[in-house]
Amino acid sequence: MEENLIAPCGMNCSLCVHYQMMKNDLKKQGFNRKYCPGCIPRGENCTHMGDQCELLKNGRIRFCYECSDFPCRRLKGLDKRYRTKYHMSMIENLKA
């Protein structure tokens, strides 16, 4: 696992369809989705949790684990969904 592909929310960007589209250049095969190299390589604040978390959205913290509420209710919900669907824990990625 590449460390720079762990997003501020703990998502492993290499599992994301938008990252896979870019990595495999699937637009050439007729698939039409946006490309994304990940939050950290783009120098972006969190695009996944930023809609609900002002600290991440405004860059006052860089990663969820820096927050005093870590792990918050929203992150726990996302983590549960990602563990079930992708066999990846956002919380465990952030702890590592």
C-alpha positions as CSV (number, residue, x, y, z in Angstrom):
1,M,0.0,0.0,0.0
2,E,1.4,3.4,-1.0
3,E,1.3,5.8,1.9
4,N,0.6,8.8,-0.3
5,L,-2.6,7.0,-1.5
6,I,-4.1,7.1,1.9
7,A,-6.5,10.0,1.8
8,P,-7.1,12.4,4.8
9,C,-10.3,10.4,5.6
10,G,-8.3,7.1,5.5
11,M,-9.6,5.9,2.2
12,N,-7.1,3.8,0.2
13,C,-7.3,5.8,-3.1
14,S,-5.9,2.8,-5.1
15,L,-9.3,1.1,-4.5
16,C,-11.3,4.0,-5.9
17,V,-12.9,3.7,-9.3
18,H,-11.7,7.2,-10.3
19,Y,-8.1,6.3,-9.4
20,Q,-8.4,3.0,-11.3
21,M,-9.8,4.8,-14.3
22,M,-6.7,7.1,-14.3
23,K,-4.2,4.3,-13.6
24,N,-5.5,2.1,-16.3
25,D,-6.4,5.0,-18.7
26,L,-9.9,3.4,-19.2
27,K,-11.2,6.4,-21.2
28,K,-9.3,4.9,-24.2
29,Q,-11.5,1.9,-23.8
30,G,-14.7,4.0,-24.0
31,F,-15.4,4.4,-20.2
32,N,-16.3,7.9,-19.3
33,R,-15.5,8.7,-15.7
34,K,-13.3,11.4,-14.2
35,Y,-9.7,10.6,-13.4
36,C,-8.3,11.2,-9.9
37,P,-4.7,10.6,-8.6
38,G,-5.9,10.9,-5.0
39,C,-6.2,13.7,-2.5
40,I,-2.6,13.8,-1.2
41,P,-0.9,13.7,-4.7
42,R,-3.2,16.6,-5.8
43,G,-2.5,18.6,-2.6
44,E,-6.2,18.7,-1.8
45,N,-8.0,18.8,1.4
46,C,-10.4,15.9,1.9
47,T,-12.9,15.7,-0.9
48,H,-14.7,12.6,0.7
49,M,-15.5,13.9,4.2
50,G,-15.0,17.6,3.6
51,D,-18.7,18.1,2.8
52,Q,-19.6,17.3,6.4
53,C,-16.4,18.2,8.3
54,E,-15.4,21.9,8.5
55,L,-12.0,21.0,10.0
56,L,-11.1,18.9,6.9
57,K,-12.8,21.1,4.5
58,N,-10.9,24.2,5.6
59,G,-7.6,22.5,6.1
60,R,-7.5,23.0,9.9
61,I,-6.6,19.4,10.2
62,R,-4.9,17.3,7.4
63,F,-6.1,13.8,8.5
64,C,-9.1,12.6,10.5
65,Y,-6.8,11.1,13.2
66,E,-5.7,14.6,14.1
67,C,-9.2,15.5,15.3
68,S,-10.2,15.2,19.0
69,D,-13.4,13.4,17.8
70,F,-11.5,10.7,15.9
71,P,-13.2,8.4,14.9
72,C,-16.4,10.5,14.5
73,R,-19.8,9.0,13.8
74,R,-19.6,9.7,10.1
75,L,-16.2,8.1,9.8
76,K,-17.3,5.0,11.7
77,G,-20.3,4.6,9.3
78,L,-18.0,5.0,6.3
79,D,-15.5,2.6,7.8
80,K,-18.2,0.0,8.3
81,R,-19.4,0.3,4.7
82,Y,-15.9,0.2,3.3
83,R,-14.9,-2.8,5.4
84,T,-18.0,-4.7,4.1
85,K,-17.7,-3.6,0.5
86,Y,-14.0,-3.3,-0.1
87,H,-12.4,-5.2,2.8
88,M,-10.5,-2.0,3.8
89,S,-10.7,-0.1,7.1
90,M,-10.3,3.7,6.8
91,I,-9.8,3.8,10.6
92,E,-7.1,1.2,10.6
93,N,-5.4,3.0,7.7
94,L,-5.3,6.2,9.7
95,K,-4.0,4.4,12.8
96,A,-1.2,2.9,10.8
